[in-house]
Amino acid sequence: MFTGGAFGEEYEYGTATNVDGKTTAQFASGEVAYLLNGSKSGVAENEEPLVWYQNLAEEDGDACPVLKKTATNTVYQVKLICGGVTDLGATYANTNENKILAHDLPETVPFNSTKKIYHKVCQREGCGVHLGYFADAAGTIEATPNAEATEFTVVSYTLTDAILYDSKAEFTVTDFTYNRTFSHDKWVAVYVPFEINCGELPTDMEMAVVNNFHEYEQEDGTYNVVLEVKRKTSGTIPALTPCVMRMKTALTEATEKEIRLTNVPFSPAADKYIDCSSVERYYKFTGSLAGIEKYIFNEETDFVLNQGTLYKANWETSLKAQRWYLSAEDRAVSSNASVASLRSIAIQVVGESDVTGIEDIHVVTEKATSAREGIFDLQGRRLNSEPAHGIYIKNGTKVIK
């Protein structure tokens, strides 16, 4: 097996001087044959005939220079060019033509955290040529930079509901389509990585955002909780905001609807939440762009939206991607039925029921809602007698002592 060697230009007192050692790879590449020929290939006029030759084929090629000439074993020094763009220096070949290499691309496109976009560059040492910006790690969604390469625009993009979204990029889509399948006219959970312009929604659907919780203590001591939502007919809903959507009329079968939006900002993928609280408990809406597998939910505190109602989750419950779920936790001072005993939470729209858009989350009772007579504190709790001092409600009128 050939293991490399050396050669010298002249001898002094029987010893080679100016010796240049070469590796096995350099011998195999044709470099040594070219140097032994005086850095010539015998193609220029009046050049002396070559002495050394070498077949540089990957299979059945010569491991080192030979003295026998064939029709295809002359060694030429040529340029090595990556992607037809970057000159990486010299290499050796059996044809007198530059060697063009395809750019060396990774399987996934690296993320440029400074520009907040995926940036494809050639990975070959000495090249590093810019090959484009992309909104996804697969390099399938091309993004166009502004003059400073600080903002990026995608011409057209379609995102389908219930599919994992994990892009870390920040960009704007000029012509965007969101596909969502509906099978009824009940509220469905929405948690998406893009801003929603409610004024561009199709006329046969509507959206709403979380507004309030109302907690009703029944005559028999049981407890009802209602999530109140507020319609959004104009303005925008920020990306990564838990909200709800529904068709305005019932559907007879599952139907995929296209939601077309323009100039839509996308945010980097993240699982965010919004929270609020009442006198009795804390509530937290958590969104997931990846979905949640079975056996993850807490069956005492977690609720998922199904057919327009929030139902208590169990070990078999899973959550599709681009959805949110609700967690409820009792306060330490809670005197009413615990979250563990609560099986479902209804949803109602501001102005569509007896419950109005009260800004502060608080506790009321069904008896107090239908009959205002009585004495209550500011949290809506009935009192047995009038306080000696303070602020309270008597027969629907505020009293200050």
C-alpha positions in Angstrom: 0.0 0.0 0.0 1.4 3.4 -0.9 1.8 5.6 2.1 3.3 8.8 0.7 6.8 10.0 0.3 9.1 12.9 -0.6 11.3 14.1 -3.4 14.2 16.6 -3.6 15.3 19.1 -6.2 19.1 18.5 -6.0 21.8 16.5 -4.1 24.7 17.7 -2.0 27.4 15.3 -1.0 25.0 12.4 -1.8 22.2 13.7 0.3 18.9 15.1 -1.0 18.3 18.8 -0.1 15.2 21.0 -0.3 13.0 18.0 0.3 9.3 18.5 0.2 7.2 15.8 1.9 3.8 14.9 0.5 0.9 13.0 1.9 -0.8 10.0 0.5 -3.8 12.2 -0.5 -1.5 14.6 -2.3 0.0 11.8 -4.3 -3.4 10.4 -5.1 -4.8 13.8 -6.1 -2.3 14.3 -9.0 -0.5 17.2 -7.3 2.8 15.3 -7.1 2.6 14.2 -10.8 2.1 17.8 -11.8 5.0 19.0 -9.7 7.3 16.3 -10.9 6.5 17.6 -14.5 7.8 21.0 -13.5 4.3 22.3 -12.8 3.4 21.8 -16.5 0.8 19.8 -18.4 2.5 19.8 -21.8 -0.2 22.0 -23.4 1.8 25.1 -24.0 3.8 25.6 -27.2 7.5 24.4 -27.0 6.9 22.7 -23.7 9.1 19.6 -23.2 7.3 16.3 -23.3 5.9 15.1 -19.9 7.5 12.3 -18.0 4.9 11.6 -15.3 1.3 10.7 -15.7 -1.6 9.5 -13.5 -5.1 8.3 -13.9 -7.2 10.3 -11.3 -10.4 8.3 -11.6 -12.1 7.5 -8.3 -12.3 3.9 -9.3 -9.3 2.0 -10.7 -7.2 5.2 -10.6 -3.5 5.4 -9.9 -2.4 6.0 -6.3 0.7 7.8 -7.4 2.4 9.0 -10.6 3.4 6.5 -13.3 5.7 6.7 -16.3 3.4 5.2 -18.9 1.2 7.5 -20.9 -2.4 6.7 -22.0 -5.0 8.8 -23.8 -6.6 9.9 -20.5 -3.9 10.1 -17.8 -2.3 13.5 -18.4 -2.5 15.6 -15.2 -3.8 19.2 -15.5 -4.0 21.9 -12.8 -7.5 23.5 -12.9 -9.6 25.8 -10.8 -11.9 24.3 -8.2 -15.1 26.3 -8.2 -18.0 25.8 -5.7 -21.4 26.3 -7.3 -19.9 28.0 -10.3 -19.4 31.0 -8.1 -16.6 30.7 -5.6 -13.0 30.1 -6.6 -11.6 27.7 -4.0 -8.1 27.5 -5.5 -6.4 24.8 -7.6 -7.1 21.1 -8.0 -6.0 18.5 -10.5 -7.8 16.6 -13.2 -7.3 14.5 -16.3 -9.2 17.2 -18.4 -8.1 20.8 -18.9 -11.5 22.1 -17.6 -12.3 23.8 -14.3 -13.9 21.5 -11.7 -17.4 22.8 -10.7 -18.8 21.5 -7.4 -22.4 21.8 -6.3 -22.8 23.9 -3.1 -22.6 21.9 0.1 -26.1 22.3 1.7 -27.2 21.1 5.1 -30.3 18.9 5.5 -32.0 21.8 7.4 -31.4 25.5 6.9 -29.6 27.1 9.9 -31.5 29.8 11.8 -30.0 33.3 11.9 -30.9 34.5 15.4 -29.8 38.0 14.7 -32.1 38.5 11.6 -34.8 36.1 13.0 -34.9 34.2 9.7 -33.6 30.9 8.3 -30.5 31.7 6.2 -29.1 29.2 3.7 -25.4 29.3 3.0 -23.0 26.9 1.4 -21.3 24.8 4.2 -18.1 24.1 2.2 -15.0 25.6 3.8 -13.9 28.7 1.8 -17.3 29.2 0.2 -20.1 30.4 2.5 -22.0 31.8 -0.5 -25.5 33.3 0.5 -28.2 31.1 -1.1 -31.3 32.7 0.2 -33.6 33.4 3.2 -36.4 31.2 4.2 -39.3 31.2 6.7 -38.9 27.5 7.5 -36.0 25.1 8.5 -36.8 22.9 5.4 -36.0 25.8 3.1 -39.3 25.5 1.2 -40.8 29.0 2.0 -38.6 31.6 0.4 -38.4 35.0 2.1 -37.4 38.3 0.4 -35.4 40.7 2.5 -35.7 44.5 2.5 -32.7 46.6 1.5 -31.1 46.2 5.0 -32.1 42.5 5.4 -33.8 43.4 8.6 -37.4 42.5 7.6 -38.6 39.6 5.4 -41.6 39.1 3.2 -43.1 35.8 1.9 -45.2 36.3 -1.2 -47.7 33.5 -0.7 -48.1 30.9 2.1 -50.8 28.4 3.2 -51.0 27.0 6.7 -53.4 24.2 7.6 -55.0 23.9 11.0 -54.0 21.1 13.4 -50.5 20.7 11.9 -47.4 21.3 13.9 -45.9 24.8 13.4 -42.4 25.2 14.8 -40.7 27.9 12.7 -38.6 30.4 14.7 -38.7 33.0 11.9 -40.3 36.4 12.0 -41.8 37.5 8.7 -44.9 38.9 6.9 -47.0 37.1 4.3 -48.4 39.2 1.5 -51.1 36.6 0.4 -51.9 34.2 3.2 -54.4 31.3 3.4 -55.4 29.5 6.6 -57.4 26.3 6.2 -59.6 25.2 9.0 -62.2 22.4 9.0 -65.6 23.0 10.7 -68.3 20.5 11.4 -70.8 22.6 13.4 -71.5 26.2 14.4 -70.1 26.0 17.9 -67.0 27.8 19.2 -63.7 26.2 18.5 -60.3 26.9 20.1 -57.8 28.9 18.0 -54.1 29.5 18.8 -52.1 30.4 15.8 -48.7 32.0 15.1 -50.0 34.8 12.9 -52.0 38.1 13.5 -55.7 37.9 12.5 -57.3 40.9 10.9 -60.9 40.4 11.9 -62.1 42.8 9.2 -60.9 40.3 6.6 -62.7 37.2 7.9 -65.3 35.5 5.6 -68.8 36.8 6.3 -70.0 33.4 7.3 -67.7 33.1 10.4 -66.8 35.1 13.4 -64.2 35.4 16.1 -64.2 36.3 19.8 -61.7 36.9 22.6 -61.7 36.1 26.3 -63.6 38.8 28.2 -64.7 37.5 31.6 -65.6 34.6 33.9 -68.8 34.4 35.9 -69.3 32.0 38.8 -72.8 31.1 39.8 -73.6 29.4 43.1 -76.9 27.4 42.8 -79.6 27.1 45.4 -78.5 23.5 46.0 -74.9 24.5 46.7 -73.6 23.3 43.3 -71.5 25.6 41.2 -71.7 26.9 37.6 -68.9 28.7 35.8 -69.4 30.6 32.5 -66.7 31.9 30.2 -67.8 35.2 28.6 -66.2 36.1 25.3 -66.4 39.3 23.3 -66.9 39.4 19.5 -64.1 40.9 17.3 -65.6 42.3 14.1 -62.8 44.7 13.4 -59.2 45.3 14.4 -56.6 42.6 14.9 -56.0 39.7 17.3 -52.2 39.4 18.0 -50.4 36.2 17.1 -50.2 33.5 19.8 -53.4 34.7 21.5 -55.9 32.1 22.7 -59.2 33.0 21.2 -62.3 31.3 19.6 -63.9 31.0 16.2 -67.2 29.6 14.8 -69.4 29.4 11.8 -72.5 31.6 11.9 -74.7 28.8 10.6 -74.7 25.1 11.3 -73.0 22.7 8.8 -74.4 19.3 7.8 -70.9 17.8 7.3 -67.3 18.6 8.0 -66.1 21.3 5.6 -62.7 22.9 5.0 -62.9 26.7 4.9 -60.3 29.0 3.5 -59.5 32.2 5.4 -57.7 34.6 3.1 -55.7 37.4 4.8 -53.2 40.0 3.4 -50.0 41.4 4.8 -50.0 39.0 7.8 -47.3 39.2 10.4 -46.0 35.9 11.7 -44.4 35.5 15.1 -41.7 32.9 16.1 -43.4 29.7 17.4 -44.0 29.7 21.1 -46.5 28.3 23.6 -47.9 31.3 25.5 -50.7 31.9 27.8 -53.1 34.5 29.2 -54.4 34.3 32.8 -57.0 35.9 34.9 -58.6 35.3 38.3 -61.8 35.6 40.3 -62.4 35.8 44.1 -62.6 32.0 44.1 -59.9 30.8 41.7 -57.3 31.4 39.0 -57.8 30.7 35.3 -55.0 30.1 32.7 -55.4 29.7 28.9 -52.4 27.9 27.5 -51.8 27.7 23.7 -49.9 24.9 21.9 -48.7 25.0 18.3 -47.5 21.3 18.6 -50.5 19.8 20.2 -50.6 17.7 23.4 -50.6 13.9 23.6 -52.7 11.7 25.8 -51.8 11.1 29.5 -50.5 14.7 29.9 -53.6 16.6 31.1 -54.5 17.0 34.8 -58.0 15.6 35.0 -58.8 17.7 38.1 -57.9 21.1 36.8 -57.7 21.1 32.9 -60.5 21.7 30.4 -60.5 21.4 26.6 -63.0 23.0 24.2 -65.4 20.6 22.4 -68.6 21.5 20.6 -68.6 24.9 22.1 -68.3 23.9 25.7 -65.2 23.5 27.9 -65.2 19.9 29.3 -63.0 18.5 32.0 -60.0 16.6 30.5 -59.1 13.0 31.4 -56.1 10.7 30.8 -57.4 9.9 27.3 -57.8 13.5 26.2 -55.4 14.9 23.6 -55.2 18.3 22.0 -54.6 19.0 18.3 -51.9 21.5 17.2 -52.9 25.2 17.1 -55.3 24.9 20.0 -55.4 26.1 23.6 -56.7 24.5 26.9 -57.9 26.0 30.2 -56.5 25.3 33.6 -58.4 26.3 36.7 -57.0 26.4 40.3 -58.8 27.1 43.5 -57.6 30.0 45.7 -56.6 29.0 49.2 -59.5 31.1 50.5 -62.1 29.6 48.3 -65.3 28.8 50.2 -67.3 27.3 47.2 -67.2 24.0 45.4 -63.7 23.1 44.2 -62.5 22.9 40.6 -62.2 19.2 41.0 -66.0 19.0 41.2 -66.6 21.2 38.2 -67.3 19.1 35.1 -67.8 21.8 32.4 -67.7 25.5 31.6 -70.2 27.1 29.2 -69.3 29.9 26.8 -71.5 32.9 26.1 -71.1 36.1 24.1 -71.3 39.5 25.7 -74.8 40.8 25.2 -76.4 37.5 24.3 -77.5 36.5 27.8 -78.3 37.9 31.2 -74.6 38.2 31.8 -73.2 41.6 30.6 -69.7 42.7 29.8 -68.6 43.5 33.4 -65.0 44.4 33.3 -63.9 43.0 36.6 -64.1 39.2 37.1 -66.1 38.5 40.2 -68.6 36.1 41.8 -72.4 36.5 41.6 -75.3 34.2 42.5 -78.2 33.2 40.4 -80.6 34.3 43.1 -79.1 37.8 43.2 -79.2 38.1 39.5 -82.9 37.4 39.3 -83.9 39.2 42.5 -81.8 42.2 43.6 -83.3 42.6 47.0 -81.0 41.9 49.9 -77.6 43.1 51.3 -74.4 42.1 49.5 -70.7 43.0 49.7 -68.8 44.2 46.7 -67.9 40.7 45.7 -71.6 39.8 45.4 -71.9 37.7 48.5 -75.1 38.0 50.5 -74.8 39.4 54.0 -77.1 38.6 56.9 -77.2 42.2 58.1 -75.9 45.7 57.2 -72.3 46.3 58.1 -71.6 49.0 60.7 -69.3 50.7 58.3 -67.8 50.3 54.8 -69.3 50.0 51.3 -72.0 47.5 50.4 -75.0 46.9 48.1 -78.6 47.1 49.5 -81.5 46.2 47.2 -79.3 47.1 44.2 -78.1 50.4 45.6 -74.6 51.2 46.7 -74.3 52.3 50.4 -71.3 54.0 52.0 -71.0 54.3 55.8 
